[in-house]
Amino acid sequence: MYWTKEPALETPYFKECMSYNRFRVILSLLHFECLNDDSPDVLHKIRPVLDHLITNFQAVYRPGENISIDESLLLWKGRLKFKQFNRNRRSRFGIKLYEMCESKSRYAYNVKIYAGKDADKSYTDKRIGVSGEVVKLLIGDLNEQGGTLFIDNWYTSPMLALQLHNQKTNVFGTVRINPKHLPKLNAKEIKRGQMKVFHTPKLCFVSWHDKKLVTMLTTVHVPELIDTGKTNFRTGERIQKPNVVISYNNNMGGVDTIFFYEGSGKSA
C-alpha cells in the first residue's frame, strides 16, 4: 500500500512580498488599539479588520450550490474571557469560530467569532434559538439563491429548516434523537441496517441504524438505500447505506480543512 499526500494550498504571490520569518516577527508584535473602549462590542478593537476581511472574502468568490456551516477552534493560549476549552481537540484552548464554507472547494465565505454568552443575548427569535440565528447570520446574501445548506445537530431544527425552505434555501443535517416537533423513536425497534422515514410536504425525517442510531432532517432528499459495493465479511451480505448519509459525508467537511483548524472529522 502506498500513501499519497494531497498537495498543499499555496498562494505564490505571498512569498514574493514577504518571507515567512518576517511574517512571524510581525505577527508576534501585532497589537490592536481602539480609542472607543466604552463600546459594548468585545471585539471592537479588531472589528474593522474582521469586517474588511469578510467583505473581501465575499467579493472575490461566490460559492456554488452546496455550502456547510460548522465550528472551528483557533489556537489561542493568551488571556481572554471568551476563550474556549475542548479536551477533544489537539489545540484544546482557543477562540471558537462559526464558519460557512463551500462544500466542494472548502472556501470560507463568512465567519463569526464566538464572544461569549453575553453577546448572544441580542438574538431574539426563540423559535430557532441562538444556533438558528447564527445560521441565518452566516448564510447572509446566499439565502433565497436555491442553494443547499449542510449543518450538524447543534444547528438543525424543524423551525429553522422550514424558515429557510420558505426562503428558497434547502437544509440538510443531522438532528438529535427525540427533539421537539419530531417523531419519537425507539432505537431498539429499528434493527441494524434498517431505515425509517417520516415526512410532511416540506420536511423529511430519516432514522437509520448503523453502529448506532443516526437521525437526519432534510428538505431536499428522497431517502433510499444505496448499494455501496462493499460486503459484510461476517454475514456475506451487501452493505447498503442511505443516500442522505452519503450526501452528508460528502458535503459536510468544508470547515474541517481550514488551515488553522484541528479538524474533528465529523461524519454520520
Salt bridges, closest charged atoms under 4 A:
GLU10 OE2 - LYS15 NZ 3.01
GLU33 OE2 - HIS31 NE2 2.89
ASP37 OD1 - HIS44 NE2 3.60
ASP41 OD2 - ARG47 NE 2.91
ASP70 OD1 - LYS266 NZ 3.24
GLU71 OE1 - LYS266 NZ 3.81
ASP118 OD1 - LYS121 NZ 3.61
ASP125 OD1 - ARG127 NE 3.15
ASP141 OD2 - ARG62 NH1 2.88
ASP152 OD2 - LYS266 NZ 2.86
ASP227 OD2 - ARG238 NE 3.26
GLU262 OE1 - ARG90 NH1 3.67
